[in-house]
Amino acid sequence: MIAVTILLSAPFAIAQAKRGTLVHEETLRVAPSAEAAKLGEAGRGRELIVLDTNRDWVHVEAILREPSHEEGATEEEEEGKAVTGWVLSKAFVSATTQDGDRIIFGEAADSEDQASSRRGRRDAARDAMRLYYRVYDLMPASPLAAEALYRAADIRWQIEKADVMTRPSARERQSYLRGQMHEEWMKLVLKKYPGTKWADLAAFRMIDNKLCGEWEGLSKCPDKEADLFENYAKEHPQSPAAPESLYNAAWRRSALIEIFKAEPNQKKSAESKDRALALAQKGVTQYAQSDWAFRAARLIFFIQQGIPTYGNATD
């Protein structure tokens, strides 16, 4: 009989138990023997709580679904789910494994590469997400922990964003009318690693949840979004995302040139042109070696030549 249990363990008990993960898929069995009945497969990056060991085997509680504290979670999601069984220890990595953080991080990076390949392993992106998170979770003092947590959060963000943007609500002008990407992992990066480039990147990603869907040719959305990106660039000048954010602000200001003409509001159109040029020039000057600086130089040329950057005239 398959031993499937609901995860009800107290947080303190879990914290005290030896934990680890797998860097290669292994079969869960009812006993420590290759001849024992199979319970299922334990995938890469799953949290494993060690219950016992027996030579080349580890008796574990494999966390298949962690308890959720998110708003709207069902009772089943709040409780979580785990399977208890035996796995071969050869692919098991814990906090006490020599270079364990590097091993898990390496498997996460390989899984991420698999996810980007047309012939890559199915669900490799989710494997990478879990593996990166395990580096932070199992070895929070590791020099790789901050980057690993951000990478886990970023992959999760991209997976959720791809889903959100396929829904009809993605075209809604107001951002609150569409689905939102979950922010708790990004906020965890900000909380645990403030002042790092990983926190800067997490803050940049979260701008996504504030962006409009379709602008519908109105000025309110691009005006608001330009402010968001400009403020980010001011507050995070050393961020790897600062050049992109500055360009995003400049491009939206350039779009407003045509939008304000159509409203019509020639004064604001002219102001938008000046602000777009100033922002783009700032990008060229401050981040000269970035691809975004080259794109900003192109944007300056378009604006000066009177080439629209938004609307039917761009076709």
C-alpha positions in Angstrom: 0.0 0.0 0.0 1.3 3.4 -0.9 2.2 5.4 2.2 1.0 8.9 1.5 0.8 11.2 4.5 -0.4 14.7 5.0 2.4 16.9 6.2 1.4 17.9 9.8 4.8 18.0 11.4 5.5 20.9 13.7 7.8 23.5 12.2 10.2 23.2 15.1 10.6 19.4 14.6 11.2 19.9 10.9 13.8 22.5 11.6 15.7 20.1 14.0 15.6 17.2 11.6 18.4 16.5 9.1 17.2 17.7 5.7 18.5 17.4 2.2 17.5 17.0 -1.4 18.2 15.0 -4.5 20.3 16.1 -7.5 19.1 13.3 -9.6 15.7 11.6 -9.7 15.4 8.5 -7.5 12.8 5.9 -6.9 11.0 5.9 -3.5 10.5 2.4 -2.1 8.7 0.9 0.8 11.9 -0.7 2.2 15.7 -0.3 1.7 16.0 -2.7 -1.1 16.0 -2.5 -4.9 13.5 -5.3 -4.9 11.0 -3.5 -2.6 7.8 -2.1 -4.0 7.9 1.3 -5.6 6.1 4.2 -4.1 6.9 6.7 -6.8 9.7 9.0 -8.0 11.4 11.6 -5.9 12.4 14.4 -8.2 15.3 16.9 -8.1 15.1 19.6 -5.6 12.3 18.2 -3.4 12.8 18.8 0.3 13.7 15.5 2.0 13.4 15.1 5.8 15.7 12.2 7.0 14.0 9.7 9.3 16.6 7.0 9.3 19.5 5.6 7.3 20.5 2.0 6.3 23.8 1.6 4.5 23.2 2.9 1.0 19.7 4.0 1.7 18.0 6.9 3.4 14.5 6.8 4.9 12.9 10.1 4.1 9.7 12.1 4.2 9.6 13.7 0.7 7.8 17.0 0.7 5.7 16.9 -2.5 3.8 20.1 -1.7 4.9 22.5 1.0 2.2 24.0 3.3 0.8 27.2 1.7 0.0 30.3 3.7 -1.1 32.3 0.7 -4.5 34.0 0.7 -7.1 31.8 -1.0 -5.3 28.5 -0.4 -7.5 25.5 0.0 -7.4 23.4 3.2 -5.4 20.7 1.3 -2.9 23.3 0.1 -2.6 24.7 3.6 -1.7 21.3 5.0 0.8 20.3 2.4 1.6 16.8 1.3 4.5 14.3 1.8 5.4 10.7 0.9 7.5 8.5 3.2 9.8 6.0 1.7 13.4 4.8 1.1 15.7 6.2 -1.6 19.3 5.4 -2.5 21.7 7.8 -0.9 23.9 8.3 -3.9 22.1 11.4 -5.2 21.2 12.7 -1.7 22.9 16.0 -0.7 22.5 17.7 2.6 24.0 20.7 4.4 26.8 18.4 5.7 27.8 17.2 2.2 31.2 18.6 1.2 30.6 21.3 -1.4 26.9 20.6 -1.2 25.9 24.1 -2.0 28.0 24.0 -5.2 26.7 20.6 -6.2 23.0 21.6 -5.8 23.6 25.0 -7.5 25.4 23.2 -10.4 22.5 20.8 -10.9 20.1 23.8 -10.8 22.1 25.6 -13.4 22.1 22.5 -15.6 18.3 22.1 -15.2 17.9 25.7 -16.1 19.9 25.1 -19.3 17.8 22.0 -20.0 14.6 24.2 -19.7 15.9 26.5 -22.4 16.6 23.7 -24.8 14.0 22.4 -27.2 14.9 18.9 -26.3 15.4 19.6 -22.7 14.0 17.5 -19.9 10.3 18.0 -19.1 9.7 20.2 -16.1 13.4 21.1 -16.0 12.5 24.7 -15.1 10.6 23.7 -12.0 13.4 21.4 -11.1 15.8 24.3 -11.4 13.5 26.5 -9.3 13.3 23.9 -6.5 17.1 23.2 -6.6 18.1 26.9 -6.4 15.7 27.3 -3.5 17.2 24.3 -1.7 20.6 26.0 -1.7 19.2 28.9 0.2 16.9 26.7 2.4 19.5 24.1 3.4 22.6 26.4 3.4 21.6 30.0 4.1 25.1 30.9 5.1 26.5 29.8 1.7 28.0 32.5 -0.5 25.7 31.2 -3.2 22.5 31.5 -1.1 21.5 35.0 -2.2 21.9 34.4 -5.9 20.2 31.0 -5.6 17.2 32.5 -3.8 16.9 35.2 -6.5 17.2 32.6 -9.3 14.5 30.5 -7.7 12.3 33.5 -7.3 12.9 34.6 -10.9 12.1 31.2 -12.5 8.9 31.0 -10.4 8.1 34.6 -11.5 8.7 33.7 -15.2 6.6 30.6 -15.0 3.7 32.4 -13.4 4.0 35.4 -15.7 3.8 33.1 -18.8 0.5 31.8 -17.4 -0.9 35.2 -16.4 -0.2 36.7 -19.8 -2.1 34.0 -21.6 -5.3 34.8 -19.9 -7.9 37.3 -21.4 -7.5 39.5 -18.3 -3.9 40.2 -19.3 -5.2 42.8 -21.7 -7.0 44.7 -19.0 -5.8 48.3 -18.8 -5.6 48.3 -15.0 -3.0 45.9 -13.5 -5.2 45.0 -10.6 -7.8 43.5 -12.9 -5.5 40.7 -14.1 -3.7 37.9 -12.3 -0.7 38.8 -10.2 2.6 37.0 -9.9 3.3 35.8 -6.3 5.8 38.2 -4.6 6.7 36.3 -1.4 10.0 34.9 -2.7 11.0 38.2 -4.3 10.2 39.9 -1.0 12.3 37.3 0.8 15.3 38.3 -1.3 14.7 41.9 -0.3 14.4 41.0 3.4 17.3 38.5 3.6 19.8 40.2 1.3 19.2 44.0 1.3 21.7 46.2 -0.6 22.8 43.4 -2.9 22.3 43.2 -6.6 20.0 40.3 -6.1 17.7 42.5 -4.0 17.9 45.2 -6.7 16.9 42.7 -9.4 14.0 41.4 -7.2 12.7 44.9 -6.8 12.9 45.4 -10.6 11.0 42.2 -11.3 8.1 43.2 -9.0 7.4 46.3 -11.2 5.7 43.8 -13.5 2.7 43.5 -11.2 2.2 47.3 -11.4 2.2 47.5 -15.2 -0.9 48.0 -17.3 -2.2 45.6 -20.0 -3.4 47.5 -23.0 -2.8 51.2 -22.8 -5.8 51.8 -25.1 -4.1 54.9 -26.5 -4.5 56.8 -23.3 -1.8 58.6 -21.4 -2.5 57.5 -17.8 -0.8 54.1 -18.1 2.5 55.0 -19.9 2.8 58.1 -17.7 2.5 56.0 -14.5 4.8 53.3 -15.8 7.5 55.8 -16.9 7.5 57.2 -13.3 7.9 53.6 -11.9 10.9 52.9 -14.1 12.5 56.3 -13.6 12.2 56.1 -9.9 13.7 52.6 -9.9 16.7 53.8 -11.8 17.1 56.7 -9.3 16.8 54.4 -6.3 19.0 51.5 -7.7 21.7 53.2 -9.8 24.1 50.3 -9.3 21.5 47.6 -10.2 22.2 45.4 -13.3 18.6 46.4 -14.3 19.1 50.1 -14.0 20.0 50.7 -17.7 17.0 48.7 -18.8 14.7 50.5 -16.4 16.0 53.9 -17.6 15.4 52.9 -21.2 11.9 51.7 -20.3 11.1 55.1 -18.8 12.6 56.9 -21.8 10.6 54.8 -24.3 7.3 55.4 -22.5 8.0 59.1 -22.5 8.6 58.9 -26.2 5.3 57.1 -26.7 3.6 59.8 -24.8 4.7 62.3 -27.5 2.1 60.8 -29.9 -0.4 59.9 -27.3 -0.6 63.5 -26.0 -0.9 64.8 -29.6 -3.9 62.7 -30.0 -5.7 63.7 -26.8 -4.9 66.6 -27.9 -2.4 68.2 -25.5 0.5 69.8 -27.4 2.1 71.2 -24.2 2.4 67.8 -22.6 3.5 66.3 -25.9 6.4 68.7 -26.0 7.2 68.1 -22.3 7.3 64.3 -23.0 9.7 64.8 -25.8 12.1 66.8 -23.6 11.8 64.2 -20.8 12.3 61.3 -23.2 15.4 62.8 -24.6 16.8 63.6 -21.2 16.2 60.1 -19.9 17.6 58.5 -23.0 20.7 60.7 -22.9 21.2 59.8 -19.2 21.2 56.1 -20.2 23.8 56.7 -22.9 26.0 58.7 -20.5 25.7 56.6 -17.4 25.7 53.1 -18.9 27.7 53.6 -22.0 28.8 50.0 -22.4 25.3 48.5 -22.0 23.2 47.3 -24.9 20.5 49.5 -23.4 22.7 52.6 -24.0 22.8 51.7 -27.7 19.1 51.3 -27.8 18.8 54.6 -26.0 21.0 56.2 -28.7 18.7 54.8 -31.4 15.7 56.2 -29.4 17.3 59.7 -29.3 17.7 59.5 -33.1 14.0 58.5 -33.6 12.8 61.3 -31.4 15.0 63.9 -33.0 13.9 62.8 -36.5 10.3 62.9 -35.5 9.8 59.1 -36.0 6.9 57.9 -33.8 7.8 55.1 -31.4 4.2 54.2 -30.5 1.0 53.7 -32.5 0.1 52.8 -36.1 2.7 55.2 -37.5 5.5 52.9 -36.2 4.4 50.0 -38.5 
